[in-house]
């Protein structure tokens, strides 16, 4: 596969035009609404708006029509309490045992992922105007949260520049190779600490912890699907292998040391070998200023994606930023799991904040942001940092659940620039022929009954 998308079956040459939001980037002042009269509304009831206890934003108590989502409908209506409803068309739906389900969809400027399992439910909603989450409270009731930034807050560099690997040596450049095996999914093994397990399962066990880790992979897949022209194959297929607790403890967010541990120590090496994982993501409960870090081809590891890079395909992610950002920082930094995972395939930040602007895996391996002249706001893709050029203040430049792609438009937002800012193209070029072949799948998916 070479320059200018030599895969017409993967990306049509027409843009995807999601319906523009009725509210655009208008004020997000909340108001109570009755549930939509539609029979396919997601929220059955919505309570009064309250302020987030930590950080900017708002919360509402809600009940969700899980029976509707479990029935795998072709469309659902997101009847928000604070903005116009959005109609989502199904991307994926799956029944899972025991009693679980997955439903993902996109439309009207939003992408959503809904997960149910035997004892719980979570939802992730990415819209042009804001990021939302549906999560259980300590009482078990569901709560809808809108994650806002503090007006006028300044962004910070939340990824420490990765140090070069002490053992890697430069090798010749490689281009994407033709697929030679039938193992085309990128198999992800998630490791986590006892502190992470305790956060989700304080009463014991790991059911909710496993469900969250699986949701991280589901949201990653939804990002791949949303970054693809509808009707065409996804840019990459990811597969959740297992979530396993390890003996390592938090270390004050020294993620460089964590990456070295993943690569050199018997415990993670043996787990990766047993599960035949292509990529390993380690989730911690650290609470410092580094939210995630990865080995990145041709950056802190000099190899291009492929067999030489395979032993370094690791990421470290702070739990509080893995999907939505519940840390309460002034500028929410969501989707760090999806962000770090893409680094292992060669995807870089927006060019102005790139890890490797001078020698990228591909000339277009960068994230994208854009300013909306119509209302003064803007948006950015998963790999992009906030920049004041996108919008005068961060609340007007939310990160959406898309990798940059010149072929995909979400509402007003053209999510990439051809031959310059196309993370999706890099993920497509390397995701299947390289990452999908790092380790041949051993079919252990139900080995230890990991299903929550």
Secondary structure, 3 states (H helix, E strand, C coil): CCCCCCCCCCCCCCCCECCCCCCCCCCCCCCCCCCCCCCCECEEEECCCEECCCCCEEEEEEEECHHHHHCCCCEEEECCCCCCCEEEEEEEEEEECCCEEEEEEEECCEEEEEEEECCEEEEEEEECCCEEEEEECCCCCEEEEEECCCCCCCCCCCCCCCCCCCCCCCCCCCCCCCCCCCCCCEEEEEEECHHHHHHHCCCCCCHHHHHHHHHHHHHHHHHHHHCCCCCCCCCCCEEEEEEEECCCCCCCCCHHHHHHHHHHCHHHHHHHHHHCCCEEEEEECCCCCCCEEECCECCCECCCCCCCCHHHCEEEEEHHHCCCCCCCCCCCCCCHHHHHHHHCCCCCCEHHHCCCCCCCCCCCCCECEEECCCCCCEEECCCCCCCCCCCCCHHHEEECCCCCCCCCEECCEECCECCCECHHHHHHHHHCCCHHHCCCCCCCCCCCCCCC
